[in-house]
Amino acid sequence: PFHRAPPTGRRVAVVGAGPAGLACAHRLAMLGHEVVLMDARAKGGGLNEFGIAAYKTPEGFAQEELDWLLGIGGITVEYGRRLGRDVTLKALVEDFDAVFLGLGLGGVNALDLEGAERDGLRPAVDFIAELRQAADLAAIPVGRRVVVIGGGMTAVDAAVQSRLLGAEEVTIAYRRGREKMGASHHEQDHAASHGVRIVTGAVPVALRGEGGLAEVEFAYVAEGPAGLEESGERFVLRADQLFTAIGQRLGELPEGLATEGGKIRVEGAGRTSLPGVWAGGDCAAGGADLTVTAVAEGRDAAMDIHAALTKT
Ligand SMILES: Cc1cc2nc3c(=O)[nH]c(=O)nc-3n(C[C@H](O)[C@H](O)[C@H](O)COP(=O)(O)OP(=O)(O)OC[C@H]3O[C@@H](n4cnc5c(N)ncnc54)[C@H](O)[C@@H]3O)c2cc1C
């Protein structure tokens, strides 16, 4: 249904080939602009390719969609090109008529506990990315007793996939009540129907084990006037693998950009504090951190860039 308009002679750099960057690049190309789309990874698709669980986007869906989007023409793709390492934002602003940043959230929050670097602990997003790229799922090691800390989609995806890979006991531990979980009721049911136990109102307070992980001690907590307060009761879960899914944050912030709540501050359709630079998707403040909103923000920024570039 989409056709490329005659070339406008304008060039736009799009950084990040995730849902936001792809939507922006496609819309700009459709409007006749020339787009250079760069991504630090060797493959495009962003979290559609490396993050969202395989059962949600099966059979190469992300790459098929990518090929379809690029089919509009006018988009040059540069994989393995990282903003901040291979090119600076200043250089992009100088070389292009506009820049769109769809960087996603490259950093993960770490567990603030002694021994959090020991074997058996890893960020859930790394585990999920490994699963998405694995040629042989049976070759991926998974614990016998798995604990996942967190309450969002990432926690559910790591927990369900641990069960599917053969883990005997999988527990999601979340610090607040079920109604506060980032994972929807549907996803919570999905986890439960795969034999995942969800424990709420619990925070990990100690990791134990000689060398690797053997058990995790939790404190029960409840919301009080001063935030989450310990009830005084504790319990221990045996665990040989622990996945942390306690949030992601912006990786390296490109120079000169104002932030808000740890993300790139934007106004209107993704205008950042730097003239000529737009941002959208997970890296931009105020969004819902969902694929559909990332796509909408990429498209809306493209329309705003187009308006700015064609203004007489
Ligand atoms: C485990 C997990 C499960 C999820 N499940 C769902 C779900 O079921 N439904 C849903 O709607 N949403 C889900 N989400 C959220 C959804 O994946 C994101 O909201 C969406 O991918 C955001 O798109 P984006 O383009 O902003 O960022 P991303 O998809 O993260 O893409 C960012 C891209 O930018 C590239 N990049 C980053 N930094 C640089 C740099 N310096 N230079 C060059 N390139 C760079 C990255 O390599 C990446 O390709 C999930 C997220 C996770 C982590």
Ligand as a Chemical Component Dictionary entry (heavy atoms), coordinates in Angstrom:
data_LIG
# 
_chem_comp.id                   LIG 
_chem_comp.type                 NON-POLYMER 
_chem_comp.pdbx_formal_charge   0 
_chem_comp.three_letter_code    LIG 
# 
loop_
_chem_comp_atom.comp_id 
_chem_comp_atom.atom_id 
_chem_comp_atom.alt_atom_id 
_chem_comp_atom.type_symbol 
_chem_comp_atom.charge 
_chem_comp_atom.model_Cartn_x 
_chem_comp_atom.model_Cartn_y 
_chem_comp_atom.model_Cartn_z 
_chem_comp_atom.pdbx_ordinal 
LIG C1  C1  C 0 12.012 -9.135 27.001 1  
LIG C2  C2  C 0 11.107 -8.104 26.394 2  
LIG C3  C3  C 0 9.830  -8.455 26.008 3  
LIG C4  C4  C 0 8.982  -7.519 25.439 4  
LIG N1  N1  N 0 7.742  -7.922 25.055 5  
LIG C5  C5  C 0 6.923  -7.032 24.454 6  
LIG C6  C6  C 0 5.626  -7.421 23.989 7  
LIG O1  O1  O 0 5.223  -8.563 24.147 8  
LIG N2  N2  N 0 4.858  -6.488 23.383 9  
LIG C7  C7  C 0 5.281  -5.186 23.197 10 
LIG O2  O2  O 0 4.549  -4.363 22.620 11 
LIG N3  N3  N 0 6.488  -4.778 23.633 12 
LIG C8  C8  C 0 7.317  -5.663 24.249 13 
LIG N4  N4  N 0 8.544  -5.260 24.696 14 
LIG C9  C9  C 0 8.932  -3.848 24.482 15 
LIG C10 C10 C 0 9.342  -3.602 23.035 16 
LIG O3  O3  O 0 10.245 -4.601 22.626 17 
LIG C11 C11 C 0 9.991  -2.222 22.922 18 
LIG O4  O4  O 0 9.077  -1.253 23.427 19 
LIG C12 C12 C 0 10.346 -1.851 21.485 20 
LIG O5  O5  O 0 11.212 -2.806 20.917 21 
LIG C13 C13 C 0 11.006 -0.478 21.459 22 
LIG O6  O6  O 0 11.457 -0.190 20.180 23 
LIG P1  P1  P 0 12.672 0.803  19.961 24 
LIG O7  O7  O 0 12.846 0.907  18.488 25 
LIG O8  O8  O 0 12.452 2.051  20.732 26 
LIG O9  O9  O 0 13.948 0.107  20.660 27 
LIG P2  P2  P 0 14.677 -1.281 20.402 28 
LIG O10 O10 O 0 13.748 -2.328 19.908 29 
LIG O11 O11 O 0 15.428 -1.550 21.656 30 
LIG O12 O12 O 0 15.715 -0.966 19.234 31 
LIG C14 C14 C 0 16.792 -0.099 19.428 32 
LIG C15 C15 C 0 17.851 -0.358 18.391 33 
LIG O13 O13 O 0 18.868 0.649  18.503 34 
LIG C16 C16 C 0 20.139 0.048  18.397 35 
LIG N5  N5  N 0 21.093 0.911  19.118 36 
LIG C17 C17 C 0 21.124 1.179  20.431 37 
LIG N6  N6  N 0 22.116 2.028  20.730 38 
LIG C18 C18 C 0 22.748 2.297  19.555 39 
LIG C19 C19 C 0 23.862 3.118  19.195 40 
LIG N7  N7  N 0 24.540 3.835  20.109 41 
LIG N8  N8  N 0 24.232 3.175  17.902 42 
LIG C20 C20 C 0 23.554 2.449  16.950 43 
LIG N9  N9  N 0 22.493 1.661  17.234 44 
LIG C21 C21 C 0 22.092 1.585  18.523 45 
LIG C22 C22 C 0 19.953 -1.329 19.024 46 
LIG O14 O14 O 0 20.945 -2.242 18.562 47 
LIG C23 C23 C 0 18.547 -1.699 18.568 48 
LIG O15 O15 O 0 18.543 -2.405 17.332 49 
LIG C24 C24 C 0 9.419  -6.185 25.270 50 
LIG C25 C25 C 0 10.704 -5.812 25.675 51 
LIG C26 C26 C 0 11.542 -6.760 26.241 52 
LIG C27 C27 C 0 12.933 -6.350 26.691 53 
# 
loop_
_chem_comp_bond.comp_id 
_chem_comp_bond.atom_id_1 
_chem_comp_bond.atom_id_2 
_chem_comp_bond.value_order 
_chem_comp_bond.pdbx_ordinal 
LIG C1  C2  SING 1  
LIG C2  C3  SING 2  
LIG C2  C26 DOUB 3  
LIG C3  C4  DOUB 4  
LIG C4  N1  SING 5  
LIG C4  C24 SING 6  
LIG N1  C5  DOUB 7  
LIG C5  C6  SING 8  
LIG C5  C8  SING 9  
LIG C6  O1  DOUB 10 
LIG C6  N2  SING 11 
LIG N2  C7  SING 12 
LIG C7  O2  DOUB 13 
LIG C7  N3  SING 14 
LIG N3  C8  DOUB 15 
LIG C8  N4  SING 16 
LIG N4  C9  SING 17 
LIG N4  C24 SING 18 
LIG C9  C10 SING 19 
LIG C10 O3  SING 20 
LIG C10 C11 SING 21 
LIG C11 O4  SING 22 
LIG C11 C12 SING 23 
LIG C12 O5  SING 24 
LIG C12 C13 SING 25 
LIG C13 O6  SING 26 
LIG O6  P1  SING 27 
LIG P1  O7  DOUB 28 
LIG P1  O8  SING 29 
LIG P1  O9  SING 30 
LIG O9  P2  SING 31 
LIG P2  O10 DOUB 32 
LIG P2  O11 SING 33 
LIG P2  O12 SING 34 
LIG O12 C14 SING 35 
LIG C14 C15 SING 36 
LIG C15 O13 SING 37 
LIG C15 C23 SING 38 
LIG O13 C16 SING 39 
LIG C16 N5  SING 40 
LIG C16 C22 SING 41 
LIG N5  C17 SING 42 
LIG N5  C21 SING 43 
LIG C17 N6  DOUB 44 
LIG N6  C18 SING 45 
LIG C18 C19 SING 46 
LIG C18 C21 DOUB 47 
LIG C19 N7  SING 48 
LIG C19 N8  DOUB 49 
LIG N8  C20 SING 50 
LIG C20 N9  DOUB 51 
LIG N9  C21 SING 52 
LIG C22 O14 SING 53 
LIG C22 C23 SING 54 
LIG C23 O15 SING 55 
LIG C24 C25 DOUB 56 
LIG C25 C26 SING 57 
LIG C26 C27 SING 58 
# 
